[in-house]
Amino acid sequence: MSGGNRERHGKYEDAVGQFQRAVQLEPSNEDAYIGLGGAYEGLGKTQDAETTYKKIVQLRPNYWRGYNLLGAFYLRQAQYDDAARMFQKVTERTPESFRGYANLGATFLYEAKYSEAIDPLKQSLAIHPTADTYSNIGTAYYYQHRFPDAAQTYEQAVQLNDKDYSNWGNLGEAYYQNGERPKARDAFERGIALAMKDLAVNPNDPTLLRDLANYHAMVDDRVDALKYLNRSLERSKSDKDALFSAALIYNHFGDKGLTLEWLGKALRAGYAPEMVRQQPDLDNLRGDARFEELLKSSGPAPSPGK
Protein backbone atom coordinates (compact mmCIF):
# COMPACT_ATOMS: atom_id res chain seq x y z
CA MET A 1 0.00 0.00 0.00
CA SER A 2 1.43 3.39 -0.97
CA GLY A 3 1.93 6.18 1.52
CA GLY A 4 -0.95 8.11 -0.04
CA ASN A 5 -3.27 5.15 0.39
CA ARG A 6 -2.19 4.71 4.01
CA GLU A 7 -2.90 8.37 4.63
CA ARG A 8 -6.37 8.14 3.12
CA HIS A 9 -7.04 4.93 5.02
CA GLY A 10 -6.04 6.64 8.26
CA LYS A 11 -8.30 9.58 7.55
CA TYR A 12 -11.27 7.27 6.93
CA GLU A 13 -10.52 5.36 10.16
CA ASP A 14 -10.45 8.65 12.07
CA ALA A 15 -13.66 9.76 10.36
CA VAL A 16 -15.44 6.54 11.35
CA GLY A 17 -14.52 7.14 14.99
CA GLN A 18 -15.64 10.75 14.89
CA PHE A 19 -18.96 10.02 13.19
CA GLN A 20 -19.66 7.06 15.49
CA ARG A 21 -19.24 9.37 18.49
CA ALA A 22 -21.52 11.93 16.86
CA VAL A 23 -24.20 9.27 16.32
CA GLN A 24 -23.91 8.10 19.92
CA LEU A 25 -24.32 11.65 21.20
CA GLU A 26 -27.19 12.41 18.82
CA PRO A 27 -28.83 9.22 17.46
CA SER A 28 -31.09 11.19 15.11
CA ASN A 29 -28.24 13.15 13.47
CA GLU A 30 -28.78 12.39 9.79
CA ASP A 31 -25.62 14.17 8.64
CA ALA A 32 -23.51 12.06 11.01
CA TYR A 33 -24.91 8.88 9.48
CA ILE A 34 -24.18 10.22 5.99
CA GLY A 35 -20.59 10.94 6.99
CA LEU A 36 -20.25 7.55 8.64
CA GLY A 37 -21.57 5.76 5.55
CA GLY A 38 -19.10 7.63 3.34
CA ALA A 39 -16.20 6.80 5.66
CA TYR A 40 -17.12 3.10 5.64
CA GLU A 41 -17.20 3.21 1.83
CA GLY A 42 -13.77 4.81 1.83
CA LEU A 43 -12.49 1.87 3.86
CA GLY A 44 -14.17 -0.63 1.54
CA LYS A 45 -16.53 -1.76 4.31
CA THR A 46 -19.54 -1.88 2.03
CA GLN A 47 -21.73 -3.96 4.38
CA ASP A 48 -21.26 -1.43 7.17
CA ALA A 49 -21.89 1.41 4.71
CA GLU A 50 -25.15 -0.18 3.51
CA THR A 51 -26.32 -0.72 7.09
CA THR A 52 -25.56 2.91 7.89
CA TYR A 53 -27.46 4.27 4.89
CA LYS A 54 -30.39 2.01 5.76
CA LYS A 55 -30.40 3.57 9.23
CA ILE A 56 -31.09 6.96 7.62
CA VAL A 57 -34.14 5.46 5.90
CA GLN A 58 -35.31 3.97 9.21
CA LEU A 59 -34.97 7.33 10.95
CA ARG A 60 -37.25 9.09 8.42
CA PRO A 61 -39.07 6.46 6.33
CA ASN A 62 -41.35 9.01 4.66
CA TYR A 63 -38.54 11.36 3.62
CA TRP A 64 -36.89 10.99 0.21
CA ARG A 65 -33.29 11.73 1.14
CA GLY A 66 -32.41 8.40 2.76
CA TYR A 67 -33.71 6.43 -0.21
CA ASN A 68 -31.73 8.66 -2.56
CA LEU A 69 -28.52 8.12 -0.57
CA LEU A 70 -29.08 4.38 -0.43
CA GLY A 71 -29.87 4.31 -4.15
CA ALA A 72 -26.68 6.20 -4.96
CA PHE A 73 -24.72 3.73 -2.81
CA TYR A 74 -26.22 0.78 -4.70
CA LEU A 75 -25.41 2.53 -7.99
CA ARG A 76 -21.75 2.85 -6.95
CA GLN A 77 -21.76 -0.86 -6.08
CA ALA A 78 -23.28 -1.75 -9.49
CA GLN A 79 -26.37 -3.17 -7.71
CA TYR A 80 -28.61 -1.63 -10.32
CA ASP A 81 -31.92 -3.34 -9.49
CA ASP A 82 -31.56 -2.27 -5.84
CA ALA A 83 -30.64 1.27 -6.95
CA ALA A 84 -33.66 1.50 -9.24
CA ARG A 85 -35.94 0.33 -6.44
CA MET A 86 -34.63 3.06 -4.11
CA PHE A 87 -34.94 5.81 -6.72
CA GLN A 88 -38.49 4.65 -7.44
CA LYS A 89 -39.22 5.24 -3.76
CA VAL A 90 -37.76 8.73 -4.09
CA THR A 91 -40.21 9.53 -6.91
CA GLU A 92 -43.10 8.21 -4.81
CA ARG A 93 -42.17 10.39 -1.84
CA THR A 94 -41.35 13.53 -3.80
CA PRO A 95 -43.08 13.37 -7.20
CA GLU A 96 -42.57 17.12 -7.65
CA SER A 97 -38.77 16.75 -7.59
CA PHE A 98 -36.69 16.12 -10.71
CA ARG A 99 -33.90 14.22 -8.89
CA GLY A 100 -35.60 10.89 -8.32
CA TYR A 101 -36.71 10.59 -11.94
CA ALA A 102 -33.27 11.68 -13.18
CA ASN A 103 -31.51 9.10 -11.00
CA LEU A 104 -33.96 6.35 -11.92
CA GLY A 105 -33.43 7.02 -15.63
CA ALA A 106 -29.66 7.10 -15.20
CA THR A 107 -29.79 3.73 -13.42
CA PHE A 108 -31.62 2.19 -16.37
CA LEU A 109 -28.83 3.50 -18.63
CA TYR A 110 -26.26 1.64 -16.54
CA GLU A 111 -28.30 -1.52 -17.09
CA ALA A 112 -28.49 -0.85 -20.86
CA LYS A 113 -32.29 -0.58 -20.49
CA TYR A 114 -32.36 2.32 -22.90
CA SER A 115 -36.05 2.30 -23.80
CA GLU A 116 -37.04 2.14 -20.12
CA ALA A 117 -34.77 5.08 -19.28
CA ILE A 118 -36.54 7.60 -21.49
CA ASP A 119 -39.83 8.08 -19.60
CA PRO A 120 -38.37 8.89 -16.16
CA LEU A 121 -35.75 11.13 -17.77
CA LYS A 122 -38.47 13.01 -19.65
CA GLN A 123 -40.45 13.35 -16.40
CA SER A 124 -37.35 14.86 -14.80
CA LEU A 125 -36.94 17.30 -17.71
CA ALA A 126 -40.56 18.40 -17.46
CA ILE A 127 -39.97 19.40 -13.83
CA HIS A 128 -36.52 20.94 -14.19
CA PRO A 129 -34.41 20.80 -17.38
CA THR A 130 -30.70 20.09 -16.83
CA ALA A 131 -27.84 19.46 -19.21
CA ASP A 132 -27.13 16.10 -17.55
CA THR A 133 -30.66 14.85 -18.10
CA TYR A 134 -30.71 15.98 -21.73
CA SER A 135 -27.38 14.20 -22.14
CA ASN A 136 -28.76 11.01 -20.60
CA ILE A 137 -31.80 11.04 -22.89
CA GLY A 138 -29.46 11.59 -25.81
CA THR A 139 -27.49 8.54 -24.72
CA ALA A 140 -30.67 6.45 -24.56
CA TYR A 141 -31.53 7.50 -28.10
CA TYR A 142 -27.95 6.94 -29.29
CA TYR A 143 -27.83 3.33 -28.13
CA GLN A 144 -31.20 2.72 -29.74
CA HIS A 145 -29.62 3.93 -33.00
CA ARG A 146 -31.98 6.93 -33.07
CA PHE A 147 -29.19 9.27 -34.14
CA PRO A 148 -31.23 12.32 -35.28
CA ASP A 149 -33.08 12.28 -31.93
CA ALA A 150 -29.78 11.82 -30.08
CA ALA A 151 -28.18 14.77 -31.90
CA GLN A 152 -31.15 17.03 -31.22
CA THR A 153 -31.13 16.13 -27.53
CA TYR A 154 -27.37 16.52 -27.13
CA GLU A 155 -27.74 19.97 -28.74
CA GLN A 156 -30.06 20.87 -25.86
CA ALA A 157 -27.42 19.66 -23.38
CA VAL A 158 -24.81 21.87 -25.06
CA GLN A 159 -27.15 24.86 -24.96
CA LEU A 160 -27.54 24.47 -21.21
CA ASN A 161 -23.86 23.75 -20.58
CA ASP A 162 -21.32 24.43 -23.31
CA LYS A 163 -18.37 24.28 -20.88
CA ASP A 164 -18.57 20.50 -20.29
CA TYR A 165 -16.33 18.76 -22.81
CA SER A 166 -18.36 15.55 -22.66
CA ASN A 167 -21.48 17.32 -23.97
CA TRP A 168 -19.55 18.27 -27.11
CA GLY A 169 -18.08 14.77 -27.41
CA ASN A 170 -21.52 13.18 -27.15
CA LEU A 171 -22.87 15.57 -29.75
CA GLY A 172 -19.97 14.70 -32.03
CA GLU A 173 -20.75 10.99 -31.71
CA ALA A 174 -24.39 11.54 -32.66
CA TYR A 175 -23.49 13.75 -35.65
CA TYR A 176 -20.91 11.20 -36.78
CA GLN A 177 -23.35 8.29 -36.69
CA ASN A 178 -25.98 10.44 -38.41
CA GLY A 179 -23.60 11.02 -41.32
CA GLU A 180 -22.98 14.70 -40.49
CA ARG A 181 -19.20 14.39 -40.52
CA PRO A 182 -18.18 18.12 -40.76
CA LYS A 183 -20.47 18.98 -37.82
CA ALA A 184 -19.08 15.96 -35.94
CA ARG A 185 -15.49 17.14 -36.42
CA ASP A 186 -16.37 20.63 -35.18
CA ALA A 187 -18.04 19.19 -32.06
CA PHE A 188 -15.12 16.86 -31.32
CA GLU A 189 -12.63 19.70 -31.73
CA ARG A 190 -14.64 21.81 -29.26
CA GLY A 191 -14.64 18.85 -26.88
CA ILE A 192 -10.88 18.35 -27.25
CA ALA A 193 -10.16 22.04 -26.56
CA LEU A 194 -12.22 21.98 -23.35
CA ALA A 195 -10.81 18.62 -22.26
CA MET A 196 -7.25 19.89 -22.69
CA LYS A 197 -8.01 22.71 -20.23
CA ASP A 198 -9.24 20.11 -17.73
CA LEU A 199 -6.15 17.99 -18.38
CA ALA A 200 -3.91 20.91 -17.41
CA VAL A 201 -5.60 20.82 -13.99
CA ASN A 202 -5.66 17.02 -13.59
CA PRO A 203 -3.17 15.36 -15.97
CA ASN A 204 -3.73 11.86 -14.52
CA ASP A 205 -7.52 11.63 -14.71
CA PRO A 206 -8.11 8.26 -16.46
CA THR A 207 -11.59 9.21 -17.68
CA LEU A 208 -10.31 12.44 -19.19
CA LEU A 209 -7.40 10.65 -20.89
CA ARG A 210 -9.76 7.99 -22.23
CA ASP A 211 -12.17 10.56 -23.64
CA LEU A 212 -9.35 12.53 -25.25
CA ALA A 213 -8.15 9.31 -26.90
CA ASN A 214 -11.63 8.64 -28.28
CA TYR A 215 -12.13 12.19 -29.56
CA HIS A 216 -8.77 12.25 -31.31
CA ALA A 217 -9.64 8.93 -32.95
CA MET A 218 -12.93 10.36 -34.19
CA VAL A 219 -11.08 13.20 -35.96
CA ASP A 220 -8.68 10.60 -37.41
CA ASP A 221 -5.67 11.72 -35.35
CA ARG A 222 -4.16 8.28 -34.73
CA VAL A 223 -0.97 9.55 -33.08
CA ASP A 224 -2.69 11.54 -30.34
CA ALA A 225 -5.46 8.95 -29.98
CA LEU A 226 -2.93 6.24 -29.14
CA LYS A 227 -0.87 8.62 -26.98
CA TYR A 228 -3.80 9.40 -24.70
CA LEU A 229 -5.06 5.82 -24.81
CA ASN A 230 -1.70 4.50 -23.62
CA ARG A 231 -1.57 7.09 -20.85
CA SER A 232 -5.04 6.03 -19.76
CA LEU A 233 -4.13 2.34 -19.79
CA GLU A 234 -0.93 3.00 -17.81
CA ARG A 235 -3.05 4.40 -14.99
CA SER A 236 -5.83 1.83 -15.13
CA LYS A 237 -4.57 -1.38 -16.74
CA SER A 238 -7.56 -3.42 -15.54
CA ASP A 239 -10.23 -0.74 -15.92
CA LYS A 240 -12.99 -2.14 -18.10
CA ASP A 241 -13.86 1.25 -19.59
CA ALA A 242 -10.26 1.94 -20.62
CA LEU A 243 -10.01 -1.53 -22.17
CA PHE A 244 -13.25 -0.99 -24.07
CA SER A 245 -12.02 2.40 -25.30
CA ALA A 246 -8.98 0.65 -26.72
CA ALA A 247 -11.30 -1.69 -28.66
CA LEU A 248 -13.32 1.24 -30.04
CA ILE A 249 -10.23 3.17 -31.08
CA TYR A 250 -8.58 0.26 -32.87
CA ASN A 251 -11.91 -0.51 -34.53
CA HIS A 252 -12.15 3.07 -35.78
CA PHE A 253 -8.74 2.68 -37.39
CA GLY A 254 -9.75 -0.62 -39.00
CA ASP A 255 -7.57 -3.02 -37.00
CA LYS A 256 -9.98 -5.88 -36.38
CA GLY A 257 -7.45 -8.14 -34.68
CA LEU A 258 -6.54 -5.60 -32.00
CA THR A 259 -10.18 -4.56 -31.68
CA LEU A 260 -11.24 -8.09 -30.78
CA GLU A 261 -8.23 -8.57 -28.51
CA TRP A 262 -9.05 -5.49 -26.44
CA LEU A 263 -12.76 -6.24 -26.53
CA GLY A 264 -12.05 -9.65 -25.01
CA LYS A 265 -10.01 -7.99 -22.26
CA ALA A 266 -12.82 -5.51 -21.56
CA LEU A 267 -15.44 -8.25 -21.31
CA ARG A 268 -13.23 -10.32 -19.01
CA ALA A 269 -12.73 -7.23 -16.83
CA GLY A 270 -16.50 -6.93 -16.44
CA TYR A 271 -17.70 -4.73 -19.30
CA ALA A 272 -21.37 -5.53 -19.85
CA PRO A 273 -21.98 -7.70 -22.96
CA GLU A 274 -25.36 -6.03 -23.57
CA MET A 275 -23.65 -2.64 -23.82
CA VAL A 276 -21.24 -4.09 -26.39
CA ARG A 277 -24.14 -5.54 -28.36
CA GLN A 278 -25.85 -2.15 -28.57
CA GLN A 279 -22.72 -0.05 -29.22
CA PRO A 280 -23.22 1.68 -32.60
CA ASP A 281 -19.45 2.06 -33.11
CA LEU A 282 -19.20 -1.74 -33.37
CA ASP A 283 -21.99 -2.23 -35.92
CA ASN A 284 -19.35 -3.17 -38.50
CA LEU A 285 -18.50 -6.31 -36.51
CA ARG A 286 -22.00 -7.74 -36.30
CA GLY A 287 -22.06 -11.20 -37.83
CA ASP A 288 -18.28 -11.61 -37.49
CA ALA A 289 -17.70 -15.08 -36.04
CA ARG A 290 -15.02 -14.05 -33.54
CA PHE A 291 -17.05 -11.05 -32.36
CA GLU A 292 -20.18 -13.15 -31.86
CA GLU A 293 -18.19 -15.85 -30.04
CA LEU A 294 -16.75 -13.28 -27.63
CA LEU A 295 -20.24 -12.06 -26.76
CA LYS A 296 -21.64 -15.58 -26.52
CA SER A 297 -18.93 -16.62 -24.06
CA SER A 298 -19.53 -13.50 -21.94
CA GLY A 299 -23.17 -14.03 -21.11
CA PRO A 300 -26.70 -14.42 -22.48
CA ALA A 301 -28.17 -11.89 -24.86
CA PRO A 302 -30.62 -9.44 -23.27
CA SER A 303 -34.33 -10.02 -23.75
CA PRO A 304 -36.01 -8.07 -26.58
CA GLY A 305 -36.41 -4.36 -25.97
CA LYS A 306 -33.79 -4.29 -23.21
C-alpha angles and dihedrals in degrees: 000000000000123000090251091054091048089051093051091045090053092050091052091048090052091046092052090054093047095047092045089056090048091052091049091051093044112019092185095053102125095186091055090055090049090052092046092051091050092049091051089051090051089056092047091246094138096164091055090045092052092048090050094050089047088055089061089055090049091051093055109013094171095051120091100219099077092051090049092051092047091047091051089050091052089048090055089050091050090242090139101169090052090047092051091050091053094047089049087057089051090056090049093052097042109022090163092062123089095209100076093050091045092051093045091052092047090052091055088053090056088054091049088242091140099162091049091050096062101070098053090043091052090048088054091050092051090057099040124352115222133174091237093056093047087050092051092050088049089054091051090052092044094056090047087057091244092138100166089052090046092051093048092050095046087052087060090051090052091049090056095042120014093164095071109091093206092062089059092044092051091049090050091053092052093047090048094052090044090058095250095128101164091051089046092054091049091051093047091049090052089049092049092050092052093043091053089057089053090047090057087060097042111019094174101052103130094203092051092048091048093050092047089052091052094047093049089050091052091056088048095249098143096173096056092037091059092040093058093038091055091047089052093049092048089060098041110023093165098037108125094212093053090048091050091049088056089055092050093048095049089046090053089055092049100249101138096175094056091040092059092042093055092040089057090051091050093050092048089050090056106270107157113255091212090059089052091050092054097041107120092204089067097050089110090066098054110122093020107134096223092046093050091046091053091053093043092053091048099059146299121307115258119258117264115289094018 
